[in-house]
Amino acid sequence: MRPDDATAIAAQLMLAFASRTGLYPASENQQRYLWTDAFAVCNFLELFELTGDELYRHCATHLIDHVHQVLGRYRADDIRRGWISGLDEQAGQHHPTKGGLRIGKPIKERQRGEPIDERLEWDRDGQYFHYLTKWMHALCRAAFVTSDPAYVAQTLELGAAAFNGFVQRSASGDVVGIYWKMSTDLSRPLTYAMGLHDALDGLITFRELQHASWKKRPTLEVADLISAIESLSKLCRKRDWTTTDPLGIGGLLFDACRLSQLTGGDADQELLGQLTDASEKSLRAFLASRSLRRSSSQRLAFRELGLAIGLMAAPTIIDRARGTRDQYRSLADQIVDVWLPLAHSPDELWQAHRDINDVMLATALAPGTFLSANERISLTRS
């Protein structure tokens, strides 16, 4: 597939997503979901960079505004009203991320005293740390592409809310972990587990935010951010990052790609080496499982597309033989080629997760902005 073809398909997918979810043409029925929308912002920014068409820039900035207006407030079926930060209407408009952002799940969060149902919890609302970090990344990319420093300020406030709301502290006050899921108002954990890569994702995202603040808003106070980075760095020491989950492997490669653009010292180089090694071990284990040989009806597209997106970053992070990089790119292309025909079909499994599938497929086709943590890197599917 030629780069122009990949860009055209990505544009078709994103415009259909915009129409379907009430973004463009604008609709009062906004269907917002934080993870998907974070990828979508990066995709629209990338399409703007590739084509120069202001429509895509418009979609990106308006999507950010809509996410803040919808997911920065309590749900319509919640007895609470207004901004989840507790700010009044005027202050909330100026600081929409100060209380974090809801996930956007279909069912409202579990109430106090209500027993946990692990299966149902996947469909309940609240806040996820790893969704907030994805949105911080999207806001950083918007700051670079649009040169609007307001996005850096919003990201700093979101970072503070995420760190203060999700960290687990010991009796002495030391940070000892990160809750995987919190209530909408960040007052209580909804699960007590910690995601395998949450501390790592937080560390590198906060490093990216620190870099964006230096570049775009050097006058902003970042002392709290520096403290958070130090705490997360401690959580990341002597950790085993290996996983057999394709989305998790893609996330490792995504984190390694960003770190490779932000490295500043021996500690960064050491962590980058650990992530590269963990990614390679994880990928070997995943391929040995022969999961990619199963029928598409037994697989989840967005999880494999997450892997494909990470594999696209290989030329940026792996300073090895050309053949290794080509193997990574070839595998990414194989994954995309499996799912691309289903995006234009009535396949029930694809349609069940259509928004996230379409958006992450578009990212795999045009990943440059999503995989950038500094100035935009150029990556197109050949």
N, C-alpha and C positions, 0 to 999 in steps of 0.2 A: 504493500500500500504506500502510495506517495504521501509526503507530508501534507500537501494541499488537500488530498482526499481525507486524511485523518482529521484535519482542521474542519473540513466541511461537515463530516459526520458528527464531530464533537459539537459543532454549532447547532446542528439539527436536534441533537439530544437535549442540549441546554435550553433552546427556545421552547421545545415541547415541555420540558420541566417547568419553565417559567410560566407558561400558559396553564398547565395543569394545577399548579400550586398557588395560583392567584397573584403571581408577581408581575407578569407582563403578558397581556394587558392587565392592569391593576384591578384587583377584586377585593371586596371586603372579606371574602372567605379565604383567609390566609392559612395555608397548611404548612406550618413551619416545624422543622425538625433539626436540631442544632448540628448534629454530625453531618448530615447530608448538606445542609446549607453552608457549612464551613468549606466543604469541597467545592460547592457550587460557586461561592464567591471567588475562589482561586481560579475556577474554570472560566468565569466571565472575564476576570482580569486578564487571563492568558489569551482569550479570544480577542480582547481589545488590543493587547500587545501584538498579536499576530496579524490582525486585519486592519487596525486603526479605526474600526467602526465604533462610534460613540455609543451605539445602542448597548453594547456589551459592558461598557463602563457604567452606563446608566443602570443596567440590571444589577451589577455588582454593588453599587452604592445604595441603591434602593433596597436590595435584599438585606444589606446590613441594617438599614433603618427598620425594615419590617421585622427582622429577627429581634431587635431590641424592643420594639413596641409590643410584640406578641410574647416572647419568651422571657422578657424582663419583667413581666407582670404576672400576677396570679391568674390561674385558669378561670374560665367563665363559670365552671361548676364548683369553684372553691368559695367558701363563705367569706374568705378574705378578699380584699379588693386592692387595686392599685399596684404600685411598684413593689417587687419582692424585697427591695432594699429597705422599705419603710419610709422612703423619702416622699415628700408631697409631690403633687403633679408637676409643678414647675421645676423643682430641683431634680426630679426623676428624669425629666426630658433632657437635662444637661448632663446627667450622670447615669445613663441607662444600664450600665454594667456593674454598678457599685454593689449590688446584692447578688451578683452571679446571674446565670441564665438557666431557665428550665430546659430539660431534655426535649420535651415535646411529645412524650408518650401518650397513647390514646386513653389511658385510665389514670385518674388522679392518684396521688401518692397514698401509701398506707397510713392510716390514722394512728395516733398514739394509742397504745394498748391493743391494737389489732394484731393478731398472730401473723407471722410471716408465711407466705405461700411462695416458695422459691420459683415455681413456674410462673405464677402471676406477676411476681416482682419484675420480670423482664418487660412487662407491658405497662408498668406503673410509672408515673411521672416522678420528678425530683430533680436532682442535679448529679451529673457524672463529672468527676475530675478530668477524665481523659477526653470528654467532649468540650469542656471549657478550654483545655489546652489547644484543641484543634481550632476553636474559634479565635483564641489569641493569635494563633499563627495566621489565620485568615485576615485579621485586623492589621497585623504587621505587614502582610503583603499589600493590603489596601493602602497603607501609609506610604509604601515605596512606590507603588504604581501611580497613585493619584497625587502624591506629594501633599496630602492633607494631614498635618500633624495631630489633628483631633483624634485620629484613630489610635495613635500611640497613647494618648491620655486615657482613652477608654480601655485600652488593653492593660495599662498599669493598674487601673481600678479593678478590672476583672481579675488580674493576677493576684492582687491583694485579697480580694474576696475568696478566690479559690484556695489560696494558701492558708489563710486564717480560718476558713470554714472547714477544710478537709483534713488538716494535719492532726495526727494523734500525738499527744504529748505525755511524757512520763510525769511522775509526781514532782520531779525537780524542774519540769518545764522543757526538757529536751524533746525535740521532734523524733519520734520513734516509728512513725508510719503515716500512711495516707488512707483515709477511708475511701472505699470504692464508690459509694453512693450516699448522698446526703438528702435530707428533706429540702423542699423548695426554698424555705427560709434559712437553710443552713444551720438550724438549731439542734438537729439530732441526726445521727447516722441511721440510714435505712438498711445498710448491711455493714458488717464489721470486717469484712475481708479487705485486703489491699490488692489492687491489680498488679500483675506481674511486672509491668513496665511503667506504672504510673509515676514512680519517683524519677525514673529516667526521662520520661516524656516531659515531666514538669521541669526538671533541671535544664534540658536543652531548650524548651520553649521559653523559660525565663532568661536563658542566655540570649536567645533570639530577641526577646523583648528589650533586654539591656542594650543590645547592639542597635535596635531600631530607635531607642530613645537617644542614644549618642548621635545617630545620624539625623533624626528628624525633630527631636525635641530635647536638645542638650541642656535646656534650663530646668527640666523637670527633676524633682527630687526622687532619687532611686535608692535611697539608703535601705528601705524595707526590702526592696528587690534583691539587693546584694546579700542581706541577711538570709532571705529565703533560698538563694542560690547556695549559700554555704551549708544550710541545713539539708537541702536536697542532695548536695554532693556527698555528705556523710552517709545518707541513706543508700547511695549508689555504690558504696565501697564493697568490694568482695562479693558481688552479686552474680548469680548465674542467670544470664538473660536468655538462655536457649528455650525454644518452644517449637512445637510441631503444628501450631495453628498458622495457616497461611496468612491471615490478616495480621497476626502478631509478628511473623517474619517480615512482612512488608513494613510494619511499624518500626522494627529494628533498623531496617535499611533506610527508612525515612529519617529516623533520628540520627543515624550515622551520616547521612547525606548533609543534614543541617549542621551537625557538629563539624564536619570537614570544611564547611564554609566559615566557621566561627572560631576555629582553633587558635589558641594563643599561647600555649605553654606545654610543658611536659605532661601535666595531668590530663590535658585534652587529648594529646597524642596517645597516651596510655589507654584512656577510655575509648577512643576511636578504634584502637587495635582490638580491644575487648569486644566491641560491638561488631566489628568486621568478622572476627573469629566466631562469635556466637551466631551471627547471621549465616555463615557458611555451614556450621555444624547443624543448625536448625534446618536449613534448606536440604542438606543431605538426608536428614532423618525424614523430612516431609516427602521427598521424592522416593525414598525407600518404602514408604507406606503405600505407594502406587495410588494415592487418592485421585490424581489427575487422570487415571485410566478408568475411573468409575463413570457410570452414566451421569449425564448432567442433571438428571432428576434426583440424584443422590448427593448433589453438591450445592453450595451456596455461591452464587456468582460474585456478590460484593466482597466476600472474604478472599476469594481467589484474585479478584481485580485489585484488592489491596496489596496482595503479593506482587502482582504485575507492576503496579505503580512503584513499589519499592525497588524492584529489579531494574526499572528504568534509571534508577539513580546510580547504578553500579559504575558507570564511567567516571562519575564524580568522586566516588569514595574508594575505589579499589585501584591501587597503584601496582598492578600485577601484569602478567602477560596479556596481550591483546585478546588471545583466545578465550581467557576467562571472562572478560567483559562481554565478548560476543556471545558466549554461552548464556550469560544472564539475560542479555537482550533477546536472544532467540527464545528462551523460555517465556519471557514476558509476552512476546508476540504470539506464541502458541496459546497462552491463556486467553489473550484478547480475541484471537481467531475462533476459539471455541464459543465465546459468549456473544460476539458481535452479531451473528445472524439471529440470535434469539431476541435481541433488542427490537427487531422489526417483525416479531412474530407474536401470536397470541399465547405463547408458552405460559402455562399457569404459574409455574414456579418463578419465572422472571417477573410476571405481572404482580405476584404477591409482594414483591419488594421492588417495584418498578422505579420509584424515585431514587433510592440509594443505588440500585443497579445502574440506571442510566447515567447518573451523575458520576459515579466512580469509573464507569466505562469511558466517559468523556475525559476524565482526568488521565486515564491510562493512554488515551489517544493524544493528549496535549498536556503533558505534566510539568512544563517548565516553571510556571509560577508556583504551583503547589510544592515543588521540590526545592524552591529557592529559600534561602534564609538571609541573603544579603542582596546584592543586585541580582536581577533575574538571570538564571542560567538558561541556556538554549537547549531544549531537548524535544525532539519531535520523532514520531514513529516513522521509520524508513520503510 
